[in-house]
């Protein structure tokens, strides 16, 4: 009505109201009435925004790769942005008169692509695949130091790299290489495990051999000790045997001396007996045998005398026709010796 209108900006929109070429009112989230025919409204979005990108780059080893990520930014100085780009609203107060607001992310991404190229060209493909953080830091640092970004009143909040991918053929080759490396590592792990098992088996075998050697050494030491003991016992036995032999020799010597002394005594006694008998024989050389018999019969027992009488009768048996011996005489002869033996026993 009569060209008077009302506008209410969001808190994330910085509103500038121009009249006659001068800013008459400004602020974030501003609400105001304005006269349309003579007023220009500039709405600068100051909220944070994300600008996604996918760049094709060439690494130092001339391998193609794709970098995917995003840049988070915001307009921290709306007046600078409004001075560089056209953020003027149409008469409806809702849409922009030009497409400059849409070109802002493109400008940021163009600079980002240049910085990404500078970061990647210093790396090989394999290095770039593992350097997403380094690339993001290099891009962020470059954006913050660029004059064109500063002139737009932009604040770079963050740069993140979501993926760094090689070309499909190169990816397959790298996958094959990685797969072969993994298989090689698996083979090396299996070999190491088997080698470890062999080493453990050898260590166990060496331990068993050491144990057997120690046991054999103990047995040998025991045998040597036994041999030393047996040798000591044998030496003692030899000493005792030698001592026994010496004692036997000494005893035999004493026995020999005793035998010789006994033989000498026996010879002396025999010589004395022979001398006595010879002296007796010399005495009885001229004596009648009957006298000798009579002398010998003196002191004899009656039985002995009767026996001597029978002996004489036997010598003259051819001259005796008949000899009668009474039973009483025989009984007397049989009783006499028994009585004599009993008497001898009583004497003992």
Protein Blocks (a to p, Z undefined) as FASTA:
>chain_A
ZZiacddddfkbccdddeehiafbgcehiacdddfklpccddddfbdcddddddddddfk
opacddddddddddfblmlmmmmpccbdcfkomacfblklmmmmmmmmmmmmmmmmmmmm
mpcfklmmmmmmmmmmmmmmmmmmpmklmmnopacfbdcdfbdcddfklmmmmmmmmmmm
mmmmmmmmmmmmmmmmmmmmmmmmmmmmmmmmmmmmmmmmmmmmmmmmmmmmmmmmmmmm
mmmmmmmmmmmmmmmmmmmmmmmmmmmmmmmmmmmmmmmmmmmmmpcfklmmmmmmgopa
fklmmmmmmmmmmmmmmmpmbdcddfklmmmmmmmmmmmmmmmmmmZZ
